Amino acid sequence: MKKEYISLMAGMALLLGNQLAQAQLVIDGATFNNYGAVSNRESYTAVTATASGAYTASSGAVFEHYETDANSLRVNNSYNANGSGGSTDNFNGPAGAAGVQGISGSVAPNFSTLALKNGAASAFNLTNTAGANVFTTATFENGITTTVRANAATGALRFQPGATYTGGLTDAQHVDGYVSKIGNTGFVFPVGSSADLRTLEISAPANADAHLSVAYASDLGEAPNTPSPSIKRVYTAGSWDWVAVTASTIDLDVTVSIPNVAAFESTASNLRLVGWDGSQWLDLSGSANASGVAENSTLTGVVPAGAAISQIGIGSIQDLATTPDLRPFTIMSNVTFSTAETVRPFTVRLRNMRTGTVASDLITVRLYKPTPGSVIALTGASAAEWTITNSGTYYTLTTNTDIPASPLGNSITATVSIASATPSGTYPLRVFIPDLSGGEVVADNVNNNLIIQVFKNM
């Protein structure tokens, strides 16, 4: 269909009341004033960069956006829907059905009421390089709303002083990108990453021009080094980007909704909200205040006025317990078996074992038989310290005795016999330390597995 260009002589205006745009609505070189109701069910609505091109709305006007193109509203000149008496922009989905809609362009549109109603599971994509402004309220009835993260605060969905929103506070419905808040009222940033809502709430700044922009990402964003004395570790699977476009002139209380961090820190009292100041992670909490370690628990801190914080994360004041690296070393001075010599002594040395192992967390070692008829027997002190069980193709060794985390570790002494009738050839003597042995919590079957080759001669 041929484009309909709204292009009037300078100083004139097109007044719409209860009218329907039946083609692409292109506002080019003139002001399009809406005092009533207008809708567009064609491909897109565009305000071009041509001088004097503009859209204005006031007096309770309504623009029903049914544009079918995902790039629904293209704003490259003034789009001011915040005139006297306010107005509403309803994004109703392509032709009224659920589907992707969005706002592109290079000039931020000004909305009084912005209602995203393009489908409960449909994305609304804000790619306008200058973002978008909401002056009264935004209604999130869509799925995920996105902004261009690389454009940070400039491309954010901005809530002007006093503006509020409804919806947007579930895993399926939030802003995946940047949300900005301007003004001196408290605010909950409805931000998340993909299907994970992770809100950040601030107390009221003192200055009316305080401008903060926040986004959540499922990574850390900054280096995990922690030279701040009280912070020992920083969670690397989630953090909030904190952009103080115009910083608050007073300290701000900050409360975040955390992901499940139990694998990072199982004790809530060890958690702290931390802030990156360009060189280190500062303790923003000062004391224990986390409500738990499960998903959606809260964690609170204070961002000091004037502090150069650029990232907010989750830290712990507790050093991580050393994870055992149960690395076996097998020593056998002579690996050749003959008809006359069918028994060889060998030693398995375990290194880097954590101390403090308890009976419910046995240390386990498997010694695999080189041949089906091989016999392995413990010797010396090992016969008393370890329990050995023939498990078929391997022997299982267990102990409750602590093994020091020292370079020498602990040695298991044993013998292996190969029957004289065994054919000549090369056979593997394998030592394996299974996962969860002695507190091992991370699979590491490269370090925890060793094979030496033994030889049988006739």
Secondary structure as UniProt FT lines:
FT   STRAND          4..6
FT   TURN            10..11
FT   STRAND          13..16
FT   STRAND          19..21
FT   STRAND          25..27
FT   STRAND          31..34
FT   STRAND          37..40
FT   STRAND          45..47
FT   TURN            51..52
FT   STRAND          54..57
FT   TURN            59..60
FT   STRAND          61..65
FT   STRAND          73..75
FT   STRAND          78..81
FT   TURN            84..85
FT   STRAND          87..91
FT   HELIX           94..96
FT   STRAND          101..105
FT   STRAND          110..116
FT   TURN            120..121
FT   STRAND          124..126
FT   TURN            129..130
FT   STRAND          132..140
FT   STRAND          145..147
FT   HELIX           149..155
FT   STRAND          157..159
FT   TURN            161..162
FT   STRAND          164..166
FT   TURN            171..172
FT   STRAND          175..176
FT   STRAND          179..182
FT   STRAND          187..189
FT   STRAND          191..193
FT   TURN            194..195
FT   STRAND          196..197
FT   STRAND          200..202
FT   TURN            208..209
FT   STRAND          211..217
FT   TURN            229..230
FT   STRAND          233..234
FT   STRAND          239..246
FT   STRAND          252..257
FT   TURN            262..264
FT   HELIX           268..270
FT   STRAND          271..276
FT   STRAND          281..283
FT   TURN            295..296
FT   STRAND          298..303
FT   TURN            305..306
FT   STRAND          311..316
FT   STRAND          327..331
FT   STRAND          336..337
FT   STRAND          343..351
FT   TURN            359..360
FT   STRAND          363..368
FT   TURN            372..373
FT   STRAND          375..378
FT   TURN            380..381
FT   HELIX           382..385
FT   STRAND          387..390
FT   STRAND          394..399
FT   STRAND          410..417
FT   TURN            420..421
FT   STRAND          425..432
FT   TURN            435..436
FT   HELIX           437..439
FT   TURN            445..448
FT   STRAND          449..456
//
